[in-house]
Amino acid sequence: MKPPRFSYHDPESLPEALALLSSLDNVRPLAGGQSLMPMLNMRFVFPDHVVDLNRVRELAGIVLDGDALSVGAMTRQRDLEFSDLVAKHCPLMAGALTLVGHRQTRNRGTIGGSLCHLDPAAELPCVAAAMDATLEIASTRGTREIAFADFPAGYMTPALEPDELLTRVRLPLWPESHGAAFVEYARRHGDFAIVSAAALLTLDDAGRIARVSLALGGVGVAPLRMSDIETTLAGQKASAGALRDAAEACRTIEAADDVHAPASYRRHLATVMARRALERALERARPRRAAAA
């Protein structure tokens, strides 16, 4: 199929792009195109205008910004995959990116496009949820920041006004001694996950769990932070048994029930994926004393 007729705009700067979004009706921004183009071709969306962001250079780039990794919304997934900064400071994202589609899609796909598309089974929104990402939003009216936890407004619907753009993603850094793991179950490599789990974990000097973050993807309309499990594990002696017992709480979540998997199966997968992610994160974590030595 071919896309519906629309007017194409090709700005070269962020102010120019924002001006177009504020002045045009029924407009869609185009980032990597790995989601929007198929939706256009299948006639799922009917914009009158498409604003291509690919020549807006200030929207791309990866930098350390104090205690966070700051990533431009137009940064390609392939650039993130091979970034030394991401590998060193954000191993959770580095691991998740190997599961995002295929090389061809990662060559074009962007972090901002994935977060704004907000497919509940996509890997990068799950990473953003686990890491308590903060998103920078811009329009001709100014800029604002929003916590990723408040970003999903509904199924595949971000909390963006029609004239707003996601410009930057800020990922708070965890200590170098932390362990991180991203696991998922999909029918084939490169498919969207039926259920995924992202885990981060730190240990104190005594080998107890000092801090933990766990997010699930694919179970509902948006990534789900398992705050009850995080609270349960904090302060416990790190052990496989403690992680296994805590992961059992996933059997009580409200899960999606669709043609891909019934809710009962998703709850089972969530329990298994949560346990695996937590166990791998624990294997990779080091006590603070050992990390400082």
Secondary structure, 3 states (H helix, E strand, C coil): CCCCCCEEECCCCHHHHHHHHHHCCCEEEECCCCCHHHHHHCCCCCCCEEEECCCCHHHCCEEEECCEEEEECCCEHHHHHCCHHHHHHCHHHHHHHCCCCCHHHHHHCEHHHHHHHCCCCCHHHHHHHHCCCEEEEEECCEEEEEEHHHCEEECCEECCCCCCEEEEEEEECCCCCCEEEEEEECCCCCCCCCEEEEEEEEECCCCEEEEEEEEEECCCCCCEECHHHHHHHCCCECCHHHHHHHHHHHHHCCCCCCCCCCHHHHHHHHHHHHHHHHHHHHHHCCEHHHHHC
